[in-house]
Amino acid sequence: MQSWTALCVLAALWSLAWGVGWMSGAADSWVFAAAGLVLLGCASWARRSAVRNTPPRHL
């Protein structure tokens, strides 16, 4: 689950960085921002599935 969390953070930072580039006028950076948002959605879905599918822990 830690790897999915790390991937979510990385994809969010990727989208944010390219979104800032898009706002400042860098060419085609909106494509990279959109790809980062897609990756963020996939990683969030996988993380949510991993959390939901973990067996309950009994102490």
C-alpha positions in Angstrom: 0.0 0.0 0.0 2.9 2.3 0.6 3.9 2.1 -3.1 0.5 3.1 -4.2 0.6 6.1 -1.8 4.0 7.1 -3.2 2.7 6.8 -6.7 -0.3 9.0 -5.8 2.0 11.7 -4.4 4.3 11.4 -7.5 1.4 11.7 -9.9 0.0 14.7 -8.0 3.3 16.5 -8.1 3.7 15.6 -11.8 0.3 17.1 -12.6 0.9 20.2 -10.4 4.3 20.9 -12.0 3.0 20.6 -15.6 -0.1 22.5 -14.7 2.1 25.4 -13.5 4.1 25.1 -16.7 0.8 25.3 -18.7 -0.2 28.4 -16.8 3.2 30.0 -17.6 2.8 29.2 -21.3 5.1 26.2 -21.9 4.2 24.4 -25.1 2.1 21.2 -24.8 2.5 21.0 -21.0 -1.3 20.5 -20.7 -0.8 17.1 -22.3 1.6 16.1 -19.6 -0.7 17.6 -16.9 -3.6 15.5 -18.2 -1.5 12.4 -18.3 -0.5 13.0 -14.7 -4.1 13.4 -13.7 -5.0 10.1 -15.4 -2.1 8.4 -13.6 -3.3 10.0 -10.3 -6.8 8.6 -10.9 -5.4 5.1 -11.6 -3.1 5.1 -8.6 -5.9 6.4 -6.3 -8.2 3.6 -7.5 -5.5 1.0 -6.9 -4.7 2.4 -3.5 -8.4 2.4 -2.5 -8.7 -1.2 -3.7 -5.6 -2.2 -1.8 -7.0 -0.7 1.4 -10.4 -2.2 0.9 -9.0 -5.7 0.2 -6.6 -6.0 3.1 -7.7 -8.5 5.7 -8.8 -7.1 9.1 -6.1 -7.1 11.8 -7.0 -8.7 15.0 -4.8 -8.0 18.0 
